[in-house]
Amino acid sequence: MTDPGQDHTGLTDSFASRRYFRKFETIVVHLLRVAATMEAEGEVSKDEVRIVSRYLSGLLYTFRALSMKYLLVGRDTGRFFGSLNMDKRDSGFPVASELLTMANDAQQARVHLDNMPTESELKDEMVRTIIGDREIPTKLQFALSQRLYYEELLKGELFWARNDPQCHWMGDSGERRRFRIHWAVYDSQINLPVIYLLEIEDSGRVTLPKDQRRWPEVQSHLMAQALGGLKLVTIAKGFDEDFDDLHPKRLRRIHVGPMYSSAYTEQSGPLRAVLDDAKAPEGNDWALAWTIEDLESEQVVEERAGWFSTVEREVFALDPFGGRGAETGATHTRRSIILPQRPFQVLAEHNPPGFADVRKFVVSAAGQVLRY
């Protein structure tokens, strides 16, 4: 057994912290472009891209808020406020406790802002300190950074540790209503954002989002099962058995990450060597893994429920190649990696084993996305 805390590190240097947040802002913007490319190729639908883009935008806002919180890390602010704690070995992302603390801060953001000077007042005081006292107004800069942090939290639309299920009508399938449910979590076991999309058919008398009994139960059930260690088939079968009048037809899970960076992470494996050999300039020394798991229902069977009734149960298609379906618990698993041009060139030169079936999305500062 190893202590997971040993894999965590604090970014105590101001310049390193700011580069880290700039890197993630760049990565998330590229992710949005990759999602649009996948839609153009017909791999995901327009509605799915809209949902995924909303969660990715939430990640962008979350990193922006954290960058304000830790803007003056490493400087003498007169108050110890810690540093960003990140997972340097498994994910490259901030640890889940950062998002939990952020959620708590968001609940009290209005109270903090009401008791703080305004942005203009703080800036005026900075000018007086610089001109009159000829000092660097570090404490005032810290106060302003915290104000900007709480203002970001108050705007909302962030990616939280738990993003509860939402339900959207997709149309009717015969006499049944069809819905897409989506939710997301920041998995505390692997410190990564995970997005779920579930398509269901509803044979209940009251439409699901308006059903005051079933909808809260569905939300609670799905959030309890949102664990990266669970196979999709386990999640889908559990849902199918717990709700006789809700029929899961397709379940998709998207893992965002890990992020690899020669400057910040210590992951082992081929990508580490690729990034080291690439010697890419600042801002381009990274690679991000992106994995999509899909589980689809292939047929319906009827089971007895009591003496005189039957219920429908889904039979899910598992990956038929090499028996991998039983291992992965999914119908399809597609792995991708997103990286700038220089690391991709080195990856192509090294051609490490295991990357032949991994899709490569090569991104540029100009906004181009090329797929290999």
Protein Blocks (a to p, Z undefined) as FASTA:
>chain_A
ZZfklmpccdfbfklmmmmmmmmmmmmmmmmmmmmmmmmnopacfklmmmmmmmmmmmmm
mmmmmmmmmmmgoiaehpaebjadddfklnopacfklmmmmmmmmmmmmmmmmmpccfkl
mmmmmmmmmmmnopaffklmmmmmmmmmmmmmmngoiacfbdcdddddfbdehjaccddd
ddddddfklopacddddddddfbfbdfklmmklmmmmmmmmmmmmcfkbcfklmmmmmmm
mmmkbccfbdcdddedddddfklmccecjklmmmmmnopaehiaccddddddddddfbdc
dddehjkbccddddddddfeghlmmmnopabdcddddddfklmmmmmmnopghilmpccd
dddfkopacdZZ
